[in-house]
Amino acid sequence: MNALIKSFCDSRKYSQSTFLFNKLVHNSNPQIPTFHSILSSSSSLPDLNTGKLTHGHLIKRGIFGCCVDTRIDLLQMYVNFGDFQSAYKVFDEMPKRNNEDFLACILQGFSVNRSDKVVVDSFKKMAELCVVPSVHSLCRVIKACSELNSLKKGFLVHDYVKQNGFDNHVSVMNSLISMYSKMGRMDLAQRVFDDMIFTDIVSWNSLVTGYAQNQNWLKVFDFFLSLRRADKFVPNVVTFLALLSSVGHAREASNGMSIHGHLICNGLYSDVQIGTAVFNMYAKCERLDYAAIVFEQDMIHKTLVSWNALIAAYKQQGHDREAANAYEQMVVEPDMQPDSFSFANVLPVYASLKDIHRIESIHLMIIKRGLNIEHDAVLSTALLDAYGKCSHVKAAEIIFSSTRHANTATWNALIAAYILNEQIENGMNLFRHMVNSKVLLDCITMVTLCQLCGQMGSLNHASMTHGFSLVKGFSSHLIVGNALIDMYMKHGYAKSAELFFNSMVIKNTVTWNIMIYGYMEVGCSSTGLRLFQKLQSETGYKPDSVTVMSLLQGCLSVSASFLNLFHAYILKYGLASETQVMNSLIDGFAKIGDLEKAKELFMQTDFKKDQSSWNIMIGGYGMNGQGSESSKLFSQMEVNGYAPDTITFTSLLSACSHCGLIEDGCKFFHLMITKYKIQPSLEHWTCIIDMLGRANSLEDAYDLIKSSDCASLDSIAVWGALLSACRLSMNMEVGEVVRKKLTKIESGDFGYYSLLSNLYSSNKIWDEAIEIRKVFGDGKVMKKPGLSSLKS
């Protein structure tokens, strides 16, 4: 029977061994090895009762005090079940308690059950009983102190290490370095390292990794160089992982390239972790060109984590199309299933691209995969925000109402969706509901509230928002202070903005930029320029690309010499490589008619041209009467691989209209619809109708409007453009048709009355002209009075 029980235990048939043991204890006395086997079985069964019965039989037969192996088995059994009280009792009843196996057993069990506090407390009790732990057990205790983040407990263990001669053990000292590093005490970690008599590569790696985790990048580099000078140690994978992380955070791309080359030369680059770390390093250094090469060519084993990292890197640096392409490539890879992190990263990308169909397909995929979006606040917020940015407010509201654990970010996202879609009242009501629901407000909430009040255009609401931020203690936060200034400036309350600006204790360049741009927007260019001069003289602030663009935006009516001055400033401060800055400068020169200078800047290779660069130059030629040059530049843009967008065709059609290039204009209109699949907007229709009208092809323009089924054509802008053309060609026949159509359209626009009056006067139909003017005179149509953009 004893042999059969042991056989069942060895073959892991624990239920059978327990059944036989129960029969054996009732009929005869089991042998001591049988107790050892049955206790092992009890540890593996979900029921502790058999183990307790066995414990009772051991005491009854007097075996417990004389068999060391059985005591250890019993102790191990209680620890495995998490019954630490019984384990302590067994330990206390042991005649000999100085055996390291007892402590190792307890520590191992506590570690399995993840009770770091109990591990440390057990160590203290064992130390009181003069049980000397092994090196391995002591390392476990140090790791438990690290997990508890208790510097006090760490000091106690460190003192024990020094008093009991464990400071000669490299592994123990390495554990202490890691412990202090995790607690952020690199001074103590460095002291431990300096006091070590013997070190190994793990010692160096522990300190290098610690400095990297605590973001002391310079120390990481210095320590790595010291390691290279230590002849007996060779940096390994762990060393380079810490080093690459530091290079990425410090954005030292040149150093990263050197390390990359070193890894290849030393045969370490084939490691999967190293390949991923090199990719992450290039991404953090904003060298996505190198990151993409590493990802495509060098990372043979691509994981979901690496795909997610690529998508996130593209998204963070504003490369939305590349991020979307990476995601679309990932989903067609075999055995590659996107997770919540993938979706949360790519949803903002498709929102930025206004791709509502992709957003809806991801939403459907989330549902099919069974991802619990109702309880995943991050994913639900990303989806809600994406719908809001694509003007699908109803879907955003449904997501919000179905989210069980909506956090502050979720509320903020829906308010932002209302702001973006000009549903100001809904946004304000949601904010009130947020306050009444006692949801924790944050700085982003206050920024969205400022945006809401900015759209309302009410000084009263602006003042109330300012007061609310003061009461809640948010006005001292820089991001909120900037939003308050922007709120005042957007509606011309320059004096209020100026008062708050002067009272701000903490400012940054963004604060100055908002003030400068605000002055430019309300027409106070001289005040904006004075503030710019003050910014240059202030210590601690440096004008950036946004500063320059704000000034250029507001000073387009000035002379070329003024723009040349700004060009010099751009060169002086190294902003000539900034695409948006150069685009603004080119636009400025084009708008004042200096096309030669605009072309010269456009042809420079110091900055990377984007789609806007081409659009600005095409529009510049058009507004200066050089429509043929616009057409040539369009062809050159296509050759250079740029796909025209809706703004490109607006500029082209406008240029053709002003220059009378009817044939080219019709060609571009047809090209836009057929080749580039761009549906004509109201601006495109207005341009094409204006172009036909200027060419005395009023009947063609009228037929085009009648034949189109586009609902947007039935608007005051389109029919007004046709009426303007009638005025130029003095065509009364079409003019009468347009007049009847305009009369039916409900509009607050008075401009077409003036056009009609001039049309009748030009054709000497005085009675009708007088009748139209009487409408003005009687006040039936009132021209809106001009308002000053400056308010106190």
C-alpha positions, 0 to 999 in steps of 0.5 A, spaced: 500 500 500 505 504 501 509 503 495 502 504 491 501 511 494 508 513 492 507 511 485 500 515 485 504 521 487 510 520 483 505 520 477 501 526 479 494 522 481 493 525 487 486 524 488 488 516 488 494 517 493 489 521 498 484 516 497 489 510 499 492 514 504 485 515 508 484 507 508 491 506 510 491 510 516 485 506 519 487 499 518 495 500 519 501 505 520 503 508 514 511 509 513 515 515 514 516 516 506 508 515 505 507 521 509 512 525 505 508 523 499 502 524 501 504 531 504 506 533 497 499 531 494 496 535 499 500 541 496 497 540 489 490 539 491 485 544 492 483 542 499 487 543 505 483 538 509 487 532 507 493 536 509 491 538 516 489 530 517 496 528 515 499 533 520 494 530 526 497 523 524 504 526 525 503 529 531 499 523 534 504 518 532 510 522 535 513 523 528 513 530 527 519 532 532 523 527 529 523 527 521 526 534 518 524 532 511 516 531 514 517 538 517 519 541 511 514 538 507 508 540 512 511 547 512 511 548 505 504 545 504 501 551 509 505 556 505 503 554 498 495 554 501 497 561 504 495 559 511 501 563 514 499 563 521 499 555 521 506 555 517 508 560 523 505 555 528 509 549 525 515 553 525 515 555 532 514 548 534 520 545 530 525 543 535 531 545 530 529 552 527 536 554 524 536 550 518 536 555 512 531 550 508 525 553 513 526 560 511 527 559 504 521 555 504 517 561 507 520 566 503 518 562 496 511 561 498 510 568 500 513 571 494 509 566 490 503 569 493 505 576 492 505 578 499 512 583 499 510 585 506 509 578 509 516 577 506 520 582 509 516 581 516 518 574 516 525 576 515 525 580 521 522 574 525 527 569 522 533 574 524 530 575 531 530 567 531 538 568 529 536 564 523 541 566 517 538 566 510 542 564 504 544 569 499 538 567 495 533 568 500 536 575 502 536 577 495 528 576 495 527 580 501 531 586 498 527 585 492 520 585 497 523 592 500 524 595 493 516 593 491 514 596 497 518 602 495 520 602 503 526 606 504 526 605 511 525 597 510 531 597 505 535 601 510 534 595 515 536 590 510 542 594 508 544 594 515 543 587 516 547 585 510 553 590 512 553 587 520 553 579 517 558 580 512 553 579 506 557 585 503 562 581 500 556 577 496 556 581 489 549 578 488 546 581 494 550 588 493 547 588 486 540 587 489 541 593 493 543 597 487 537 595 484 533 597 490 535 604 491 535 605 483 527 603 483 526 608 489 530 614 486 535 614 490 541 614 485 546 617 490 545 611 495 545 606 489 552 609 487 555 609 494 553 601 494 557 600 487 563 604 490 563 600 496 563 594 492 570 590 493 568 585 487 563 587 481 561 584 475 557 586 469 550 585 472 553 591 477 555 596 472 548 594 468 544 595 475 547 602 475 546 604 468 539 602 468 538 605 474 540 612 472 536 611 465 530 609 469 531 616 473 532 620 467 539 622 468 542 621 461 549 624 462 550 619 467 548 613 463 553 616 458 559 617 462 558 610 466 558 607 459 564 610 457 567 608 464 565 601 463 568 601 456 575 603 459 574 597 464 578 591 460 575 585 464 567 587 463 564 587 456 557 591 455 552 586 453 544 586 451 542 589 458 547 595 458 545 597 451 538 597 452 539 602 458 543 606 453 539 606 447 533 608 452 537 614 454 539 616 447 532 616 445 530 620 451 535 625 450 534 625 443 541 624 441 540 621 434 548 622 432 550 618 439 544 613 437 547 612 430 554 610 433 551 605 438 547 602 432 553 601 428 557 598 434 551 593 435 552 591 428 559 590 429 559 586 435 554 582 433 548 584 438 544 587 433 540 580 431 537 580 438 530 582 438 530 586 444 535 590 441 532 591 434 526 594 438 530 598 442 534 601 436 527 602 433 524 606 439 530 610 439 530 613 432 522 614 433 524 618 440 529 622 436 524 624 431 528 620 425 522 616 423 526 615 416 531 611 420 526 608 424 522 606 418 528 602 415 530 599 422 522 596 422 522 594 415 529 591 414 532 589 420 526 587 425 525 580 422 520 578 428 515 584 428 510 583 434 504 587 436 508 591 441 513 593 435 507 595 430 503 599 436 510 603 437 511 605 430 503 607 429 504 611 436 511 614 433 508 616 427 502 619 430 506 623 435 510 627 430 504 628 426 505 623 420 497 621 420 498 618 413 504 614 415 500 612 421 494 610 418 498 606 412 502 602 418 496 600 421 493 598 415 499 594 413 499 591 420 491 588 420 493 584 414 499 581 417 497 573 418 496 572 426 497 579 428 490 582 431 490 589 433 488 590 441 485 596 445 492 600 445 492 599 437 485 602 436 486 608 441 493 610 437 490 609 430 483 613 432 486 620 433 489 619 426 483 617 422 480 623 426 485 628 423 484 625 416 477 626 417 476 618 415 469 617 418 468 610 414 475 607 417 473 610 424 466 606 423 469 600 421 474 600 427 468 601 432 465 595 428 471 591 429 472 593 437 464 590 438 466 584 434 472 582 438 468 583 444 473 588 447 469 591 453 469 598 451 464 600 456 469 599 461 475 601 458 475 609 459 481 610 454 478 606 448 471 609 449 474 616 450 478 615 443 472 613 439 468 618 442 473 624 440 474 621 433 467 621 432 466 628 435 472 631 430 468 628 424 462 631 426 458 625 428 456 628 434 450 623 435 455 617 435 459 621 440 453 622 445 451 614 444 459 612 446 458 617 452 452 615 455 454 607 454 461 608 458 460 605 465 466 609 468 467 615 464 473 619 467 474 627 466 477 626 459 471 622 457 467 628 459 472 633 456 472 630 449 464 630 449 465 638 451 470 639 445 466 635 440 460 640 442 465 646 441 468 643 434 461 642 431 458 649 434 453 646 439 455 651 444 449 650 448 449 643 449 457 644 451 455 649 456 449 644 459 454 638 459 459 642 463 454 644 468 452 637 468 459 635 469 459 640 475 453 637 478 455 630 478 461 632 482 466 629 476 473 632 478 475 638 473 482 639 471 486 644 467 483 641 460 476 642 462 477 649 464 481 650 457 474 647 454 470 652 458 474 658 455 473 655 448 466 655 449 465 662 452 470 664 446 465 662 441 459 665 445 462 672 444 460 674 451 464 679 456 459 677 461 460 669 460 468 670 459 468 674 466 464 668 469 469 663 467 475 667 469 472 668 476 470 660 476 477 659 474 480 663 480 475 660 485 477 653 483 484 655 483 486 653 476 487 660 474 495 660 476 496 654 471 499 656 465 495 652 460 489 655 463 492 662 463 493 662 456 486 659 455 483 665 458 487 670 454 485 667 448 478 667 450 478 675 451 482 676 445 478 672 440 472 677 441 476 683 441 477 684 449 484 686 448 484 690 455 481 685 459 487 680 456 492 685 457 490 686 464 490 679 466 497 678 461 500 683 466 498 679 472 501 673 470 506 670 475 508 665 470 508 666 462 511 662 457 512 663 449 505 661 448 503 666 452 506 672 448 504 668 442 497 669 444 497 676 445 501 678 439 496 674 435 490 677 438 493 684 437 494 682 430 487 679 429 484 685 432 488 690 427 492 693 432 499 691 428 503 696 432 501 694 439 503 687 437 510 689 434 511 693 440 510 687 444 514 683 440 520 687 441 519 687 448 519 679 448 526 679 445 528 684 450 525 679 456 530 674 459 528 667 459 523 667 453 525 666 445 520 667 439 519 661 435 516 659 429 509 661 431 511 668 433 513 669 426 507 666 423 503 671 428 506 677 426 506 675 418 499 674 419 497 680 421 502 685 417 500 683 410 498 690 408 505 693 410 511 694 405 516 689 402 522 692 406 518 690 413 517 683 410 525 683 408 526 685 415 522 679 418 526 674 413 532 676 416 530 675 423 528 668 420 535 667 418 538 669 424 534 665 429 535 659 425 527 658 423 529 658 415 528 650 415 521 651 418 516 649 413 510 653 416 514 659 417 517 659 410 510 658 407 507 664 411 513 668 408 512 666 401 504 668 402 506 675 405 510 676 399 505 674 394 500 678 397 504 684 396 505 683 389 513 681 390 512 675 386 519 674 384 521 674 392 516 669 393 518 665 387 526 665 390 524 663 397 519 657 394 525 655 390 530 654 396 532 647 398 533 649 406 526 647 408 521 641 406 516 643 401 509 641 403 502 641 400 501 648 402 507 650 399 505 649 392 498 651 394 500 658 396 505 659 390 499 657 385 494 662 389 500 667 389 500 667 381 493 667 380 491 673 385 497 677 381 494 675 374 499 670 372 494 664 371 498 661 366 504 660 371 499 657 376 497 652 371 505 651 369 506 650 377 500 645 378 503 641 372 510 641 376 507 639 382 504 633 379 511 631 377 514 632 384 509 627 386 504 632 390 497 630 389 492 636 389 487 637 394 481 642 394 485 648 396 489 647 390 483 647 385 480 653 389 486 657 387 487 654 380 479 656 378 480 663 381 486 664 377 483 662 371 477 666 373 481 672 374 485 671 368 480 669 363 482 662 362 476 659 360 479 653 357 484 651 362 479 653 368 474 647 365 479 642 364 481 643 371 474 643 374 473 636 370 480 633 372 478 635 379 472 631 379 474 625 374 481 624 376 482 626 383 475 624 385 474 631 389 467 633 390 466 640 388 465 645 394 461 651 394 467 655 393 469 651 387 462 652 384 462 660 385 469 660 382 467 656 375 460 660 375 464 667 376 469 665 370 464 663 365 460 670 367 466 674 366 467 671 359 460 673 357 458 665 358 452 667 362 447 662 359 453 656 360 453 658 367 446 658 368 445 651 365 451 649 369 447 651 375 440 648 373 443 641 371 447 640 377 443 636 383 448 639 388 444 642 394 449 647 396 448 650 389 442 653 391 445 658 395 446 666 396 453 665 394 452 662 387 446 666 385 450 672 387 456 670 383 451 669 377 448 676 378 455 679 379 456 677 372 450 679 369 452 686 372 458 686 368 455 684 362 449 688 363 445 681 361 438 683 364 435 677 361 439 672 366 439 678 371 431 677 372 431 670 372 437 670 378 433 676 381 426 671 382 431 666 385 434 670 390 427 673 392 425 666 394 432 665 398 431 667 405 437 670 407 440 676 411 444 678 405 443 685 403 449 685 398 445 683 392 440 688 392 445 693 391 447 689 385 440 689 382 440 696 383 446 697 379 444 692 374 437 696 372 441 703 372 446 700 367 441 698 363 437 705 364 431 701 367 430 707 372 423 705 375 426 698 377 432 701 380 428 707 384 424 701 387 430 697 389 433 704 392 426 705 396 427 698 399 433 701 402 430 708 404 424 705 407 429 701 412 426 694 409 433 692 408 438 694 413 445 694 412 449 692 418 453 697 421 460 697 422 463 695 429 470 696 432 473 690 433 476 693 440 472 693 446 474 695 453 
